Amino acid sequence: MLNLLNIYKNEFSKTKKSLGQHFLINQHYIEKILDAAYVSKDSRVLEIGPGCGALTVKILERGADLTAIEIDAVLVDFLKRYLHFYPNFKIIHSDFTKIDKSLLDGRYNVVGNLPYYVSVPILEKCTELIENINTMTFMFQKEVADRIISTPSKKSYSSLSVFCQYFFDIKKIFNISGGNFWPTTKVESTVLHFIPKKRQFDMDEKDFLNLVKLSFSSKRKMLKNNLHSIIDTGLINEFFKRDNVRAEELSVEDFINFYNFLKNAK
């Protein structure tokens, strides 16, 4: 079996902290992630940030058609050198958040271990490419994952929770301790599985998402304080039957219904 991690260690000895590189090394968890992502010989897979290729090799061994997108030129060269003999492998040197949609054809099962600093921009980009996505299976720092799947009135509930749950049905798969990575980390990670949902808005989706973002702009403030610049705050009382509503109390469905009410009130 090709052990790319050992080869990488021998060639480079360290990762790039600036890119948040921590490579998953536990084979048990790698297989569980690919099972959760439904990776098989019939799959078309898009891997974001393949790193030194621990997940990549296993995807290819399952016979899936794999396109990988990697920002680090050193890793792109490394993977090309050692995986060139796989006819089902293609790698693109690019920042995923700036990828041109024309480079992607058809629909993919998307996988990746997302660094903390770029997790949210990658999720935002995925919503732009949602027509190209069957499912997404991502590993996040647990703190980010907790925010993504949080529910109303929890401390971790935020505009990110509403944003992600508007676009996707999301399921927590499992947690992974920091000892399963190289270099090791004290931070726990969580794997989440995403399935695109039917979207409620089309032309005015940006306006809806802007309403959500503004609603959480000062989390402890009431909606009437956060939204006074864009709506008649009397409409808050009219819809909710009270005016002391806070964003952290509202579910995704609440935000959708409130936005529809505001549209019809114009």
Buried (B, 14 or more C-beta within 10 A) or exposed (E): EBEBBEBBBEEEEEBEEEBBBBBBBBEEBBBBBBEBBBBBEEBBBBBBBBBBBBBBBBBBBBBBBBBBBBBBEEBBEBBEEBBEEBEBBEBBBBEBBEBEEEEBEEBBBBBBBBBBEBBBBBBBBBBEBBEBBBBBBBBBBBBBBBBBBBEBEEEBBBBBBBBBBBBBEBEEBEEBBBEBBBEEBEEBBBBBBBEBBEEBBEEEBEEBBEBBBBBBEEBEBBBBEBBEEEBEBEBBBEBBEEBEBBBBBBBBEBBBBBBBBBEEEE
